């Protein structure tokens, strides 16, 4: 197994490992360490079934589905289909608008995701879109001015699933799905439970407002933090290869998807590992 960094911001690729077969503890721990060191890892050239995808994911913790359960893989409620393809009747095969805004997966839940594992089954040709960009929220926090760090110390924010907002270009929640997605409050800065490092924990998709600030002040501060977090030096752009399994740490990253150009397909399977309540 070989781990090779992919950028100064974050990211590494892993080669020489086969996740379709049981992993010994030493190999698993090396992959786990690579995730903690690099925040996002691309495990290349994998031949995964839904069963092996789920089994590897479960070594990191409980695997959850998604509130938009109409896009879960039939027979595998732990697997979310991310796809712009349709069936013979024109119905979407998966969630086609996933990742359109900068976000941390499931940050609107009481226990946000520890990590997401996205497996590339079909991707556009090179240069036809479909990249995923990742922002390192450790570096975003660590490079804030001291006055800003002092200002946000101890602040909390209200998080909601972004689909509650009236956005015409998004798949909206049913009434029942909305009931299953109550708003939650999380710290603006969280401490990673494994590394002990501090990271910004706000994002444009799911952070609605900062508790205790008037609306204008809250919006101005969130806009400032979000703009700072996505500075180019903090961002890694992942150009997908077929059969990549990309595993990212939602506790210290945001990401956004670059949609495929018209006429090109992007079809992927995602598992989501439950995390713990941010502190």
N, C-alpha and C positions, 0 to 999 in steps of 0.2 A: 504494500500500500504506500502511495506517495501523496503528500499534501503540498500543493504549490500555490502560493498567494497569487491573487488575480488583480489586486489594485492596492494602493496605499490607503484608500478609504475603508475598505472591508472586502471580504470575499476570498475564497480559496477553492481550488478544484481538488478532488480526490480521485485518483486512478488506482487500478490494481486491486479492487475489492468487488466481490460479487454478493449483492444483497439478496439474491434469490436463494441463497444457501444460508444455513444457520451460521451466525458469527460467533467466534470465540470471544471471551470476555476482554482479552487484550485488544483485539481489533475494534470491538465496540467502544472501549474506553478511548482509543485513539481517535475515532470519529467524533465522539463526544467532546474531547479536548479541542479538536479542530473547530467545532462549532463555537465553543466558548472563546477560542482565540481569534476567530475570523468573523464571527457573527452570522455569516451565510456561507454555506458550502455547496458546491455543485459536484455531485457524485456521478461520474461519467459512465456511459455505456451500460446501463442497467436493463435487465430483462425481467420486469416485474409484473406479476399478476396482482389483482386486488388483494388476494390473501397475503402475498409476501410484502406488499406495500404496507398493509395494515400491521403485519407482524413486526416489521422493523420499527414502525412508528410507535407501537405499544411498548417498546423497550424504554422509551423516554417518558411514558406516563399514559394516563387514560386518553383514548382517542374519541373525540366528539364529532357529531355531525354538523349540521348547519340549520339555522332557522328557516331558510328557504329550502325546505325539504323536498320540493318538487324537482330539485336539481341533483338530488342524491342518486348515486348509482344503484339501479334496481338490484336488490339482494345484498347490498353492501351499504348500510346506512352510515358507515364511518367515512365514506368516500364522496366528496363533492366533485361534480363534473364542472370544469371551467372550459367553456366551448362557445364558439360562434357558429357551430354547425346546427342544422335542423334535420328532423326526421322526414319521412316521405310525405307527411301531411303539413310540413312547414312549421312544426312546433319546435322550439329550441331544445337541443339535447342537453344543454348545460347553461350555467350562468355566464352570459356573454359580456356583461358589463362589469365583471369583477375587477377591482383594482384600478378603477378609472380616476380615483382621487388618492392622494397620499394618505396612507393609513397604516395602522398596526392591527393585524387580524384579531377580531373578536375583542378589541379593547373596550367595547360597549358592554361586556359581560362582567358579572361579579368576579369571576375568575378568568381573566383574559388568557388567550392562548400562550403557552410556552413557546411553541414553534409550529411552523407549517411545512409540509413536505409535498412539493408539487412535481408531478411526473409528466414528462413531455411525450405524448403519444403521436401528435401531429403538430408540426410547426411551419410557419411560412418560410419561403426561401430567404436566404441571407439578403438583408437590405429591404425586406418587405414588411417591416414592423414586427411586433410581437415581443420586443425586449421587455425585461423587468428591471427597474431601477431601485436600488436600495440605499437608504440614508442612514448613516451611523449616528445614533442618538447619544452614544457615549461622547463622541467627539463634539457633537452639537452642544451638549451641556458643558463639557470641559473648556470650551473656547468662548463661552459667554463672558461678557464683562463682569467683574466682581459685583458691581452694583446691581446688575440684573439677577445674578445668582442670589444675592441677598433679598431682592424683591420677591422672587418666586419661592424662596425657602418656606416650606410649610403650606403653600397654597394647594388647594384642591380644585378639581374641575368636574363638571357634569359631562358624562359620556352617554351618547345615544347611538343606536344603529342609524347610520346615515340615511337609510332608506325611509325613515320616518319623515324626512324633509320632502317638500314638494319639488322634486326634480323630474322633469318630464322624460328624461333620457334613461331612467333607471327602473328596474323591476321593483315594484313596491310591495310592501308586506300586506298580507291579508289581515283582517281584524284579529284573527286567532294568533297569527304569527307576531303581531304587534304586542299582544298581551303577554307573549312569552319573552318579550324583549324590553323589560322595564329599564328606565334610565338608572345609571349608577354613578357613584362619585369615586374618583381615584386621585392620587397625588399628581401634581404637575411634574414632579421629579421623583422617579422611583429608584430604589436600590436593587440591583440585580441580585437575586437570591443565591446565585452560585459564585459569581465573581466578586461581589461586594462593591462593584463600581456603580456610580450614579449615572443615570441617563434621563434625558428629557422624555416625558411620556404624555405628549399631546400630539394631535394630528388633525389635519383639515377635515377628514371624512367623519370622524366620530366624536371629537371634542366639541361640545356645544357652547360652553361658557365656563368662566372661572367663578367659583363660589365667592361671594362677598364683594365683587366688583360690579360697578354699574355697567350696563350693556356696552356703552361706547368704550370704556376703559378695558373691559374684558376682550372685546373684539380687537382693539389695537394691540394688546399684549399678545394675544394668540397669533395675530398676523405677523408680529415681530418674531416670535419664537418659531413659527412655521417657516418663514422666509430664511431665517438663520439656519435652520436644520437642513435645508435643501441646497445649501451652497455647494458648488461643484466639487470642492475638495473633500466633502463628506460623502459623496455619492459614487456608487459602483453600478455600472450598467451591465447587466447580464445578457449576453447574446446566446440564446438557447441553442443547444444541439439536441437532435433527436435522442430520446432515451436518457436525457439528463434527469436525475432526481435532485432538485434544489431544495435545501433545508435551511430555513432562516429562523433566527431567534427574535420573536416578536417583543421580547422584553427590552431590546436595545436597538431595534431597527424600525424604520418605516419603509414602505415600498409603494410603488405605483407601476401599473402595467401600460406599456405602449401598445395600442391596439394594432392588429394586423391591417395591412392595406386591403381595400376592397378586392374580393375575388380570391383571398387566401385564407386558409383554415388554421385555427389554433385550437387544439383539443387536448385537454390535460385532466389528470386526476389529482385531487388534493386531499390529504389527511391533515387533521389539526389536533395537536397535542394540548390537552388542557394544562393550564398553568396554575399559579396561586394568586391570591389577592395582592395587588401591588402595595408596597410600603416604601 
